[in-house]
Each structure stands twice: as structure tokens, then as C-alpha cells.
Amino acid sequence: MNPPKLTPLQALPRAKHYCSYQERSHSDVKDKLYGFGLNKAEVEQNHQHIDRRELPE
């Protein structure tokens, strides 16, 4: 069974938590956001809101 799709607002804190306990690349975070059921526009929007300190350059 597929997990329920999250809204962008629900996915953002989960993505931040995902970044907080281990260093993640930009692609890792985007893959996680897609896994939450977000579409491309939602992934890009959320990805921009994640603090740069949480992602390596």
C-alpha cells in the first residue's frame, strides 16, 4: 500500500528533520520530497525553503 500524499506544508518539516540527523545532498532531499508524493513544482518550492545550512553546497 502506498503512503498517503503529503501536502507541501506537511512535507517541509519532515524534510528538515531528514536533513538534521545526517548530511544530505540536494538530490537526496529532492528524492525524499518526491517520495512524500509531491510534484515537481512542489518539490522545487519546498527545496528552496530548506535552510542552506541544512544542505551541503
N, CA, C and O of each residue as an XYZ file, in Angstrom:
228
protein
N       0.835     -1.167      0.000
C       0.000      0.000      0.000
C       0.891      1.245      0.000
O       1.888      1.293      0.720
N       0.534      2.253     -0.807
C       1.285      3.497     -0.871
C       0.927      4.398      0.303
O      -0.236      4.479      0.698
N       1.934      5.078      0.864
C       1.623      6.019      1.939
C       0.824      7.193      1.381
O       0.922      7.489      0.190
N       0.041      7.860      2.213
C      -0.757      8.981      1.716
C       0.142     10.133      1.269
O       1.219     10.344      1.827
N      -0.307     10.867      0.267
C       0.439     12.014     -0.224
C       0.403     13.111      0.824
O      -0.641     13.378      1.419
N       1.542     13.742      1.047
C       1.617     14.861      1.975
C       1.443     16.166      1.217
O       1.753     16.254      0.029
N       0.949     17.167      1.909
C       0.908     18.499      1.321
C       2.313     19.100      1.437
O       3.125     18.616      2.226
N       2.607     20.144      0.662
C       3.917     20.786      0.803
C       4.193     21.272      2.224
O       5.327     21.192      2.696
N       3.173     21.770      2.903
C       3.370     22.230      4.283
C       3.660     21.081      5.242
O       4.394     21.256      6.215
N       3.095     19.921      4.979
C       3.372     18.753      5.820
C       4.756     18.184      5.523
O       5.428     17.678      6.421
N       5.176     18.266      4.278
C       6.451     17.678      3.867
C       7.654     18.491      4.323
O       8.714     17.924      4.589
N       7.511     19.809      4.418
C       8.653     20.666      4.748
C       9.306     20.315      6.086
O      10.523     20.135      6.116
N       8.565     20.206      7.197
C       9.241     19.849      8.453
C       9.836     18.444      8.431
O      10.850     18.188      9.079
N       9.218     17.548      7.698
C       9.772     16.192      7.593
C      11.090     16.203      6.818
O      12.027     15.483      7.162
N      11.151     17.022      5.778
C      12.396     17.136      5.004
C      13.488     17.782      5.847
O      14.646     17.369      5.784
N      13.127     18.790      6.634
C      14.113     19.423      7.517
C      14.625     18.423      8.543
O      15.819     18.389      8.841
N      13.731     17.615      9.079
C      14.154     16.584     10.036
C      15.075     15.574      9.350
O      16.071     15.146      9.933
N      14.749     15.198      8.137
C      15.569     14.267      7.357
C      16.992     14.800      7.200
O      17.955     14.033      7.221
N      17.119     16.119      7.041
C      18.434     16.746      6.888
C      19.161     16.907      8.215
O      20.389     16.989      8.244
N      18.424     16.953      9.297
C      19.016     17.320     10.577
C      19.893     16.235     11.198
O      20.839     16.554     11.918
N      19.607     14.987     10.940
C      20.359     13.942     11.636
C      21.484     13.337     10.813
O      22.235     12.501     11.315
N      21.613     13.748      9.553
C      22.713     13.266      8.709
C      22.842     14.212      7.532
O      21.842     14.716      7.020
N      24.070     14.453      7.101
C      24.288     15.338      5.962
C      23.661     14.723      4.709
O      23.862     13.545      4.414
N      22.902     15.541      3.981
C      22.203     15.071      2.780
C      22.552     15.957      1.597
O      22.778     17.157      1.756
N      22.594     15.371      0.425
C      22.813     16.147     -0.791
C      21.475     16.713     -1.264
O      20.409     16.304     -0.804
N      21.561     17.664     -2.195
C      20.344     18.243     -2.751
C      19.480     17.163     -3.402
O      18.257     17.168     -3.259
N      20.116     16.252     -4.108
C      19.338     15.205     -4.788
C      18.694     14.248     -3.791
O      17.591     13.758     -4.033
N      19.370     13.977     -2.671
C      18.763     13.134     -1.626
C      17.476     13.764     -1.107
O      16.465     13.086     -0.926
N      17.531     15.069     -0.873
C      16.367     15.773     -0.328
C      15.242     15.809     -1.355
O      14.080     15.591     -1.015
N      15.584     16.082     -2.604
C      14.553     16.108     -3.644
C      13.911     14.733     -3.792
O      12.692     14.631     -3.931
N      14.714     13.682     -3.764
C      14.158     12.320     -3.848
C      13.197     12.051     -2.691
O      12.149     11.432     -2.877
N      13.559     12.518     -1.499
C      12.697     12.325     -0.335
C      11.381     13.077     -0.521
O      10.312     12.550     -0.213
N      11.461     14.312     -1.027
C      10.248     15.100     -1.260
C       9.354     14.429     -2.299
O       8.135     14.388     -2.131
N       9.946     13.904     -3.365
C       9.155     13.153     -4.349
C       8.520     11.927     -3.695
O       7.388     11.564     -4.013
N       9.251     11.296     -2.785
C       8.725     10.139     -2.068
C       7.530     10.468     -1.193
O       6.706      9.601     -0.902
N       7.437     11.729     -0.774
C       6.281     12.176      0.002
C       5.070     12.410     -0.888
O       3.988     12.720     -0.390
N       5.238     12.267     -2.198
C       4.119     12.432     -3.123
C       3.987     13.820     -3.715
O       2.964     14.140     -4.319
N       5.014     14.653     -3.550
C       4.959     15.993     -4.103
C       5.277     15.965     -5.592
O       6.026     15.110     -6.063
N       4.694     16.916     -6.328
C       5.011     17.017     -7.756
C       6.227     17.922     -7.930
O       6.747     18.461     -6.952
N       6.680     18.090     -9.167
C       7.923     18.821     -9.428
C       7.880     20.247     -8.899
O       8.841     20.699     -8.277
N       6.785     20.966     -9.130
C       6.676     22.354     -8.667
C       6.711     22.420     -7.145
O       7.346     23.310     -6.579
N       6.039     21.493     -6.481
C       6.020     21.462     -5.014
C       7.395     21.115     -4.452
O       7.816     21.673     -3.439
N       8.092     20.193     -5.112
C       9.446     19.826     -4.678
C      10.359     21.039     -4.780
O      11.101     21.330     -3.842
N      10.320     21.745     -5.891
C      11.179     22.919     -6.065
C      10.846     23.998     -5.045
O      11.744     24.635     -4.494
N       9.566     24.203     -4.796
C       9.145     25.214     -3.830
C       9.648     24.854     -2.428
O      10.208     25.704     -1.736
N       9.457     23.627     -2.015
C       9.908     23.208     -0.683
C      11.421     23.197     -0.581
O      11.980     23.575      0.448
N      12.080     22.769     -1.636
C      13.536     22.685     -1.621
C      14.139     24.067     -1.399
O      15.152     24.193     -0.711
N      13.533     25.101     -1.969
C      14.028     26.466     -1.803
C      13.851     26.957     -0.371
O      14.610     27.811      0.087
N      12.861     26.429      0.339
C      12.597     26.871      1.706
C      13.494     26.203      2.744
O      13.578     26.666      3.882
N      14.153     25.138      2.367
C      15.024     24.457      3.327
C      16.283     25.297      3.504
O      16.933     25.677      2.529
N      16.609     25.573      4.726
C      17.752     26.415      5.055
C      19.025     25.841      4.456
O      19.280     24.641      4.559
N      19.818     26.691      3.836
C      21.083     26.274      3.206
C      22.023     25.596      4.188
O      22.844     24.766      3.796
N      21.908     25.942      5.452
C      22.793     25.316      6.454
C      22.499     23.839      6.608
O      23.332     23.087      7.116
N      21.333     23.421      6.178
C      20.955     22.017      6.325
C      21.430     21.168      5.144
O      21.404     19.939      5.206
N      21.860     21.829      4.073
C      22.313     21.102      2.885
C      23.714     21.536      2.514
O      24.016     22.729      2.542
N      24.576     20.594      2.165
C      25.910     20.986      1.702
C      25.826     21.607      0.316
O      24.912     21.311     -0.453
N      26.768     22.451      0.011
C      26.789     23.070     -1.340
C      27.237     22.063     -2.367
O      27.321     22.385     -3.552
